[in-house]
Amino acid sequence: MERRTDQPLRTCIGCRRTAARSELLRLVMDRGDAQRVVVDPRRRLPGRGAWLHPDQACLKQAVKRRAFHRAFRGPADIRGVDDYFSTSVPATAGPDTVQAESGSEI
């Protein structure tokens, strides 16, 4: 089944799934530091870009797969992306974060 959308589709470098541009973060190399990767929230910065879901799991997968090195065709310092994820993206909650109420605490 083919998915139709009005937006261009991009592939996440972490999970390798395609998604609309609006669902992904664009990453580019910093113009001041040739190896530093930064998040481009407005999707306007010049240069070669890579796309990533705003999800810690996709970031971890991208690091494990060395996807940043491949996407940017060389060494990539992802500390800027790590900083963005630690401040702007909520951590993925585990399945045991909510406890059922027993109703006896009255």
N, CA and C atoms as a LAMMPS dump frame, in Angstrom:
ITEM: TIMESTEP
0
ITEM: NUMBER OF ATOMS
318
ITEM: BOX BOUNDS ff ff ff
-5.0000000000000000e+02 5.0000000000000000e+02
-5.0000000000000000e+02 5.0000000000000000e+02
-5.0000000000000000e+02 5.0000000000000000e+02
ITEM: ATOMS id mol type element x y z
1 1 1 N 0.842 -1.175 0
2 1 2 C 0 0 0
3 1 3 C 0.885 1.235 0
4 2 1 N 0.619 2.133 -0.884
5 2 2 C 1.427 3.336 -1.009
6 2 3 C 0.851 4.457 -0.157
7 3 1 N 1.716 5.123 0.56
8 3 2 C 1.301 6.23 1.435
9 3 3 C 1.439 7.531 0.659
10 4 1 N 0.367 8.323 0.616
11 4 2 C 0.388 9.594 -0.096
12 4 3 C 0.448 10.731 0.9
13 5 1 N 1.264 11.683 0.589
14 5 2 C 1.392 12.86 1.441
15 5 3 C 1.747 14.052 0.562
16 6 1 N 1.422 15.228 1.022
17 6 2 C 1.751 16.433 0.272
18 6 3 C 3.18 16.877 0.521
19 7 1 N 3.786 16.362 1.556
20 7 2 C 5.158 16.735 1.899
21 7 3 C 6.139 15.705 1.347
22 8 1 N 7.353 16.145 1.085
23 8 2 C 8.375 15.187 0.662
24 8 3 C 8.688 14.208 1.795
25 9 1 N 8.992 12.986 1.442
26 9 2 C 9.359 11.979 2.432
27 9 3 C 10.87 11.96 2.607
28 10 1 N 11.306 11.723 3.82
29 10 2 C 12.728 11.602 4.151
30 10 3 C 12.912 10.322 4.951
31 11 1 N 14.142 9.821 5.005
32 11 2 C 14.451 8.599 5.737
33 11 3 C 15.23 8.934 6.999
34 12 1 N 14.776 8.43 8.13
35 12 2 C 15.464 8.623 9.409
36 12 3 C 16.768 7.825 9.38
37 13 1 N 17.877 8.456 9.771
38 13 2 C 19.155 7.746 9.768
39 13 3 C 19.275 6.768 10.927
40 14 1 N 18.354 6.846 11.873
41 14 2 C 18.37 5.92 13.002
42 14 3 C 17.628 4.641 12.71
43 15 1 N 16.327 4.743 12.5
44 15 2 C 15.487 3.555 12.32
45 15 3 C 15.317 3.171 10.859
46 16 1 N 15.703 4.049 9.925
47 16 2 C 15.611 3.817 8.491
48 16 3 C 14.175 3.788 7.96
49 17 1 N 13.216 4.311 8.734
50 17 2 C 11.835 4.403 8.258
51 17 3 C 11.636 5.75 7.572
52 18 1 N 10.778 5.779 6.563
53 18 2 C 10.488 7.039 5.888
54 18 3 C 9.341 7.742 6.619
55 19 1 N 9.4 9.065 6.582
56 19 2 C 8.381 9.885 7.224
57 19 3 C 8.351 11.233 6.523
58 20 1 N 7.29 11.967 6.747
59 20 2 C 7.182 13.314 6.193
60 20 3 C 8.245 14.204 6.845
61 21 1 N 8.683 15.187 6.102
62 21 2 C 9.699 16.119 6.612
63 21 3 C 9.312 16.738 7.935
64 22 1 N 8.034 17.026 8.118
65 22 2 C 7.568 17.698 9.331
66 22 3 C 7.691 16.816 10.575
67 23 1 N 7.818 15.517 10.407
68 23 2 C 7.931 14.595 11.536
69 23 3 C 9.375 14.355 11.971
70 24 1 N 10.325 14.835 11.198
71 24 2 C 11.744 14.561 11.449
72 24 3 C 12.512 15.836 11.762
73 25 1 N 13.643 15.673 12.438
74 25 2 C 14.57 16.781 12.68
75 25 3 C 15.623 16.77 11.583
76 26 1 N 15.944 17.95 11.081
77 26 2 C 17.017 18.036 10.094
78 26 3 C 18.311 18.347 10.838
79 27 1 N 19.361 17.638 10.489
80 27 2 C 20.677 17.829 11.078
81 27 3 C 21.631 18.264 9.981
82 28 1 N 22.512 19.213 10.294
83 28 2 C 23.504 19.69 9.337
84 28 3 C 24.837 19.886 10.048
85 29 1 N 25.888 19.987 9.263
86 29 2 C 27.205 20.303 9.811
87 29 3 C 27.252 21.794 10.112
88 30 1 N 27.839 22.156 11.238
89 30 2 C 27.997 23.549 11.651
90 30 3 C 28.971 24.23 10.693
91 31 1 N 28.608 25.417 10.244
92 31 2 C 29.483 26.132 9.299
93 31 3 C 30.792 26.57 9.946
94 32 1 N 30.778 26.782 11.269
95 32 2 C 31.982 27.224 11.965
96 32 3 C 32.916 26.093 12.348
97 33 1 N 32.394 24.9 12.481
98 33 2 C 33.181 23.725 12.88
99 33 3 C 32.82 22.585 11.926
100 34 1 N 33.75 22.198 11.103
101 34 2 C 33.484 21.253 10.016
102 34 3 C 33.081 19.858 10.483
103 35 1 N 33.233 19.54 11.77
104 35 2 C 32.871 18.2 12.235
105 35 3 C 31.687 18.2 13.193
106 36 1 N 31.205 19.358 13.592
107 36 2 C 30.127 19.449 14.586
108 36 3 C 28.759 19.416 13.91
109 37 1 N 27.925 18.492 14.331
110 37 2 C 26.573 18.363 13.798
111 37 3 C 25.621 19.147 14.697
112 38 1 N 24.736 19.943 14.086
113 38 2 C 23.757 20.724 14.835
114 38 3 C 22.358 20.434 14.307
115 39 1 N 21.355 20.69 15.142
116 39 2 C 19.961 20.537 14.748
117 39 3 C 19.528 21.801 14.017
118 40 1 N 18.817 21.629 12.923
119 40 2 C 18.305 22.736 12.123
120 40 3 C 16.78 22.758 12.267
121 41 1 N 16.249 23.367 13.347
122 41 2 C 14.807 23.293 13.602
123 41 3 C 13.949 23.944 12.52
124 42 1 N 14.461 24.952 11.848
125 42 2 C 13.686 25.627 10.796
126 42 3 C 13.888 24.968 9.436
127 43 1 N 14.804 24.012 9.345
128 43 2 C 15.104 23.286 8.107
129 43 3 C 15.539 24.237 6.99
130 44 1 N 16.394 25.188 7.33
131 44 2 C 16.799 26.203 6.368
132 44 3 C 18.315 26.341 6.205
133 45 1 N 19.107 25.769 7.1
134 45 2 C 20.547 25.964 7.035
135 45 3 C 21.125 25.315 5.776
136 46 1 N 22.156 25.939 5.215
137 46 2 C 22.757 25.374 4.001
138 46 3 C 23.604 24.144 4.329
139 47 1 N 23.817 23.347 3.327
140 47 2 C 24.708 22.203 3.474
141 47 3 C 23.981 20.879 3.441
142 48 1 N 24.774 19.834 3.48
143 48 2 C 24.256 18.478 3.433
144 48 3 C 23.483 18.192 4.711
145 49 1 N 22.303 17.649 4.58
146 49 2 C 21.471 17.382 5.737
147 49 3 C 21.231 15.901 5.938
148 50 1 N 20.889 15.555 7.152
149 50 2 C 20.458 14.206 7.504
150 50 3 C 19.197 14.365 8.339
151 51 1 N 18.367 13.341 8.374
152 51 2 C 17.067 13.423 9.041
153 51 3 C 16.972 12.379 10.123
154 52 1 N 16.349 12.755 11.247
155 52 2 C 16.264 11.881 12.406
156 52 3 C 14.947 12.118 13.13
157 53 1 N 14.274 11.039 13.549
158 53 2 C 13.068 11.195 14.361
159 53 3 C 13.458 11.848 15.695
160 54 1 N 12.614 12.692 16.26
161 54 2 C 12.915 13.294 17.573
162 54 3 C 12.638 12.289 18.682
163 55 1 N 13.404 11.221 18.685
164 55 2 C 13.2 10.102 19.595
165 55 3 C 14.57 9.59 20.044
166 56 1 N 14.732 9.404 21.345
167 56 2 C 16.015 8.924 21.887
168 56 3 C 16.407 7.578 21.272
169 57 1 N 15.433 6.711 21.027
170 57 2 C 15.731 5.388 20.465
171 57 3 C 16.351 5.508 19.077
172 58 1 N 15.855 6.42 18.267
173 58 2 C 16.42 6.619 16.925
174 58 3 C 17.824 7.207 17.015
175 59 1 N 18.043 8.116 17.964
176 59 2 C 19.383 8.68 18.152
177 59 3 C 20.367 7.588 18.539
178 60 1 N 19.987 6.738 19.487
179 60 2 C 20.875 5.652 19.918
180 60 3 C 21.169 4.696 18.774
181 61 1 N 20.152 4.396 17.981
182 61 2 C 20.332 3.498 16.859
183 61 3 C 21.267 4.11 15.813
184 62 1 N 21.124 5.406 15.575
185 62 2 C 21.982 6.086 14.61
186 62 3 C 23.447 6.068 15.067
187 63 1 N 23.669 6.265 16.362
188 63 2 C 25.035 6.231 16.906
189 63 3 C 25.595 4.822 16.777
190 64 1 N 24.807 3.832 17.132
191 64 2 C 25.245 2.44 17.076
192 64 3 C 25.597 2.027 15.646
193 65 1 N 24.815 2.486 14.679
194 65 2 C 25.025 2.125 13.288
195 65 3 C 26.081 2.996 12.6
196 66 1 N 26.63 3.968 13.305
197 66 2 C 27.593 4.915 12.728
198 66 3 C 26.976 5.683 11.553
199 67 1 N 25.7 5.982 11.673
200 67 2 C 24.964 6.624 10.591
201 67 3 C 25.382 8.074 10.371
202 68 1 N 25.793 8.762 11.435
203 68 2 C 26.23 10.153 11.274
204 68 3 C 27.476 10.222 10.409
205 69 1 N 28.41 9.33 10.651
206 69 2 C 29.652 9.282 9.873
207 69 3 C 29.33 9.053 8.393
208 70 1 N 28.411 8.146 8.12
209 70 2 C 28.03 7.833 6.745
210 70 3 C 27.242 8.976 6.106
211 71 1 N 26.291 9.541 6.835
212 71 2 C 25.444 10.591 6.272
213 71 3 C 26.235 11.849 5.926
214 72 1 N 27.216 12.173 6.754
215 72 2 C 27.99 13.393 6.525
216 72 3 C 29.333 13.131 5.865
217 73 1 N 29.542 11.882 5.468
218 73 2 C 30.738 11.497 4.697
219 73 3 C 32.038 11.863 5.402
220 74 1 N 32.103 11.552 6.681
221 74 2 C 33.32 11.801 7.437
222 74 3 C 33.026 11.873 8.921
223 75 1 N 34.034 12.227 9.712
224 75 2 C 33.845 12.304 11.163
225 75 3 C 32.783 13.332 11.537
226 76 1 N 31.986 12.978 12.532
227 76 2 C 30.908 13.867 12.961
228 76 3 C 30.854 13.907 14.482
229 77 1 N 30.923 15.117 15.029
230 77 2 C 30.807 15.335 16.468
231 77 3 C 29.339 15.616 16.763
232 78 1 N 28.673 14.708 17.475
233 78 2 C 27.23 14.825 17.684
234 78 3 C 26.865 15.381 19.057
235 79 1 N 27.79 16.014 19.738
236 79 2 C 27.474 16.582 21.054
237 79 3 C 26.353 17.606 20.987
238 80 1 N 26.285 18.386 19.917
239 80 2 C 25.208 19.36 19.754
240 80 3 C 23.847 18.683 19.649
241 81 1 N 23.803 17.537 18.989
242 81 2 C 22.554 16.782 18.868
243 81 3 C 22.193 16.181 20.22
244 82 1 N 23.189 15.644 20.934
245 82 2 C 22.947 15.109 22.284
246 82 3 C 22.387 16.189 23.203
247 83 1 N 22.971 17.394 23.132
248 83 2 C 22.491 18.51 23.96
249 83 3 C 21.047 18.858 23.615
250 84 1 N 20.726 18.894 22.335
251 84 2 C 19.36 19.2 21.908
252 84 3 C 18.389 18.155 22.457
253 85 1 N 18.749 16.882 22.352
254 85 2 C 17.878 15.822 22.831
255 85 3 C 17.73 15.851 24.347
256 86 1 N 18.765 16.227 25.065
257 86 2 C 18.669 16.244 26.523
258 86 3 C 17.852 17.436 27.038
259 87 1 N 17.735 18.504 26.246
260 87 2 C 16.99 19.671 26.706
261 87 3 C 15.628 19.837 26.043
262 88 1 N 15.475 19.416 24.798
263 88 2 C 14.255 19.703 24.05
264 88 3 C 13.339 18.511 23.832
265 89 1 N 13.889 17.321 23.811
266 89 2 C 13.091 16.129 23.519
267 89 3 C 12.853 15.372 24.813
268 90 1 N 11.588 15.13 25.169
269 90 2 C 11.321 14.386 26.403
270 90 3 C 11.832 12.952 26.29
271 91 1 N 12.33 12.441 27.398
272 91 2 C 12.832 11.071 27.419
273 91 3 C 11.676 10.108 27.199
274 92 1 N 11.988 9.014 26.542
275 92 2 C 10.971 8.002 26.297
276 92 3 C 10.65 7.308 27.604
277 93 1 N 9.388 7.298 27.984
278 93 2 C 8.977 6.678 29.247
279 93 3 C 8.955 5.17 29.103
280 94 1 N 9.401 4.483 30.118
281 94 2 C 9.377 3.032 30.124
282 94 3 C 7.966 2.529 30.38
283 95 1 N 7.734 1.243 30.185
284 95 2 C 6.389 0.705 30.338
285 95 3 C 5.919 0.636 31.792
286 96 1 N 6.822 0.699 32.763
287 96 2 C 6.452 0.551 34.169
288 96 3 C 6.466 1.873 34.925
289 97 1 N 6.183 2.974 34.245
290 97 2 C 6.259 4.272 34.915
291 97 3 C 4.969 4.636 35.639
292 98 1 N 3.867 4.005 35.299
293 98 2 C 2.586 4.309 35.924
294 98 3 C 2.176 3.128 36.789
295 99 1 N 1.833 3.429 38.027
296 99 2 C 1.385 2.373 38.921
297 99 3 C -0.13 2.391 39.019
298 100 1 N -0.719 1.224 39.036
299 100 2 C -2.167 1.121 39.161
300 100 3 C -2.581 1.521 40.575
301 101 1 N -3.705 2.215 40.683
302 101 2 C -4.205 2.623 41.996
303 101 3 C -5.062 1.512 42.566
304 102 1 N -4.923 1.262 43.851
305 102 2 C -5.709 0.22 44.463
306 102 3 C -7.019 0.743 45.023
307 103 1 N -7.087 2.04 45.272
308 103 2 C -8.301 2.639 45.804
309 103 3 C -8.393 2.569 47.319
310 104 1 N -7.401 1.986 47.971
311 104 2 C -7.452 1.86 49.42
312 104 3 C -6.693 2.973 50.146
313 105 1 N -6.207 3.981 49.416
314 105 2 C -5.454 5.057 50.053
315 105 3 C -6.357 6.169 50.572
316 106 1 N -7.61 5.965 50.754
317 106 2 C -8.563 6.996 51.174
318 106 3 C -8.405 7.334 52.614
